[in-house]
Structures are given as C-alpha cells and as structure tokens.
C-alpha cells in the first residue's frame, strides 16, 4: 500500500512564522506525518507533483515524492516489480544533478543502499502495483495539464 495525502484542509501557522499543511505518507505498514510548507508550493502543487511522481516512477523507474518543498523528499527506484523507498533530507547542493525547483524529479539520484561514510540507509520495499493503485485512486483529480508538463513530457514540471 502506498499513499500520500493531506489530513488537514486549513493551513496552520508554524513555529518560525510559515504556513503549513499536515499530511501523511503511507508505505505499507509504516505511516509518517509531515508538515508541507506552503511558502513555495501550494496544496495543488504538491498534489499535482505526487500524481506526476507516481506516473514517472511507473514509466521511468525513478522518482521522488516531495513532502516539504524543498526540505524533505522520498526518492524511489523500481527494480522489477519492486519499489525501493528512501526518506531524505533534501539538500539541493549535495545532489548529483543540479536541483531545479521547477523540475524536481530530474534531480533524483542514482540508487545506493548506503551513505558516503558507508552506513546503511533505511529502506522500505513496496510493489509497482501499489503505485498503479495510487494513480488509479487519484484518477483525473490531479490531471496532467499542459502547464504541468515538463520539457520531455514526463509531467514533473510545476505550473
């Protein structure tokens, strides 16, 4: 089972004077709450991004779900029918590919199971079918509009 969604409709003022919406990401039997900053992306931007990220994972085998622009993301890689998931602090200057906030999915790193110092990374394992079901549940609610298309048509660009 995979899902990512907002659990509140009303943004709340956070410590540090920024507005955020509370959400959850579900990775099989693991659920984690997050606060999505509304300083850069709107609720609709996040929801469009999540739908596009799932389609990109199924089509290209690599993606990331941003849960707080641009602080936290969940990079994912397809290996056959399996999906490997990591949670990462999003540090644009430390990425292999230059980070472009208009094309966040272009910055997803190559898969690695350990960090530079050689420590193992926590991983979750899901199935491609979990993401097919996520896309089906979303339907056209967060449709692929021309404004949401990237240069290569992979739908990862924000409007």
LINDAKA-V329926 format. One record per residue. N is the residue number from 1. RES is the residue in one small letter. SS is DSSP state (2 for helix, 1 for strand, 0 for the rest). OMEGA is omega as a letter, one per 20 degrees, with the letter a starting at -180 (* if undefined). D_FIRST is the distance of its C-alpha to the first C-alpha in Angstrom with 1 decimal. Layout:
N,RES,SS,OMEGA,D_FIRST + N,RES,SS,OMEGA,D_FIRST
//
This chain:
1,x,0,r,0.0 + 2,x,1,r,3.8 + 3,x,1,r,6.8 + 4,x,1,a,10.4 + 5,x,1,r,13.2 + 6,x,1,r,16.6 + 7,x,0,r,17.4 + 8,x,0,r,21.1 + 9,x,0,a,23.3 + 10,x,0,r,26.4 + 11,x,0,r,26.8 + 12,x,1,r,28.4 + 13,x,1,a,31.1 + 14,x,1,r,30.0 + 15,x,0,a,32.3 + 16,x,0,r,34.1 + 17,x,0,r,34.5 + 18,x,1,a,31.5 + 19,x,1,r,29.2 + 20,x,1,r,25.5 + 21,x,1,r,22.5 + 22,x,1,r,20.0 + 23,x,1,r,16.4 + 24,x,1,r,13.0 + 25,x,1,a,10.3 + 26,x,1,r,7.0 + 27,x,1,a,6.1 + 28,x,0,a,4.5 + 29,x,0,r,7.8 + 30,x,1,r,9.6 + 31,x,1,r,10.5 + 32,x,1,r,13.5 + 33,x,1,r,15.9 + 34,x,1,r,18.1 + 35,x,1,a,21.2 + 36,x,1,r,21.5 + 37,x,1,r,25.1 + 38,x,0,a,26.7 + 39,x,0,a,29.7 + 40,x,0,a,28.7 + 41,x,0,r,25.9 + 42,x,0,r,25.5 + 43,x,2,r,22.5 + 44,x,2,r,22.7 + 45,x,2,r,22.9 + 46,x,2,a,19.7 + 47,x,2,r,17.8 + 48,x,2,r,19.6 + 49,x,2,a,18.9 + 50,x,2,r,15.1 + 51,x,2,a,15.3 + 52,x,2,r,17.8 + 53,x,2,r,16.0 + 54,x,2,r,13.0 + 55,x,2,r,15.8 + 56,x,2,r,17.8 + 57,x,2,a,15.2 + 58,x,2,a,15.0 + 59,x,2,a,18.8 + 60,x,2,r,20.1 + 61,x,0,a,17.7 + 62,x,1,r,18.0 + 63,x,1,r,17.0 + 64,x,1,r,16.5 + 65,x,1,r,15.1 + 66,x,1,r,18.1 + 67,x,1,r,17.6 + 68,x,1,a,21.4 + 69,x,0,i,23.8 + 70,x,0,a,25.1 + 71,x,0,a,24.3 + 72,x,1,r,20.7 + 73,x,1,a,18.2 + 74,x,1,r,15.2 + 75,x,1,a,16.5 + 76,x,1,r,14.4 + 77,x,1,r,15.9 + 78,x,1,r,15.2 + 79,x,1,a,16.9 + 80,x,0,r,17.0 + 81,x,0,a,13.7 + 82,x,1,r,12.3 + 83,x,1,r,11.3 + 84,x,1,a,13.1 + 85,x,1,r,12.6 + 86,x,0,r,15.6 + 87,x,0,a,16.6 + 88,x,1,r,20.1 + 89,x,1,a,23.0 + 90,x,0,r,24.1 + 91,x,0,a,27.7 + 92,x,2,a,29.0 + 93,x,2,a,32.1 + 94,x,2,a,30.4 + 95,x,0,r,28.4 + 96,x,0,a,29.7 + 97,x,0,a,29.7 + 98,x,0,a,31.4 + 99,x,0,r,29.1 + 100,x,0,a,29.7 + 101,x,2,r,28.0 + 102,x,2,r,28.3 + 103,x,2,a,26.4 + 104,x,2,a,24.0 + 105,x,2,r,21.9 + 106,x,2,a,25.2 + 107,x,2,a,25.3 + 108,x,0,a,22.2 + 109,x,0,r,23.8 + 110,x,0,a,23.8 + 111,x,0,r,21.5 + 112,x,0,a,23.1 + 113,x,0,r,22.0 + 114,x,1,a,24.7 + 115,x,0,r,26.7 + 116,x,0,r,30.3 + 117,x,0,r,31.8 + 118,x,0,r,29.8 + 119,x,0,r,27.4 + 120,x,1,r,23.9 + 121,x,0,r,21.0 + 122,x,0,a,18.0 + 123,x,0,r,15.1 + 124,x,1,r,11.4 + 125,x,1,r,10.2 + 126,x,1,r,7.2 + 127,x,1,r,8.1 + 128,x,2,a,9.9 + 129,x,2,r,8.6 + 130,x,2,a,5.2 + 131,x,2,r,8.0 + 132,x,2,r,10.3 + 133,x,2,r,8.4 + 134,x,2,r,8.4 + 135,x,2,r,12.1 + 136,x,2,r,12.9 + 137,x,2,a,12.0 + 138,x,2,r,14.1 + 139,x,0,a,16.8 + 140,x,0,a,20.1 + 141,x,0,r,19.6 + 142,x,0,a,19.7 + 143,x,0,r,21.7 + 144,x,0,r,23.1 + 145,x,0,r,26.6 + 146,x,2,a,29.5 + 147,x,2,a,29.5 + 148,x,2,a,26.0 + 149,x,0,r,26.8 + 150,x,0,r,27.7 + 151,x,0,a,30.8 + 152,x,0,r,29.1 + 153,x,0,a,27.2 + 154,x,0,r,23.8 + 155,x,0,r,23.1 + 156,x,0,a,22.5 + 157,x,0,r,25.7 + 158,x,0,r,25.9 + 159,x,0,*,28.5
//
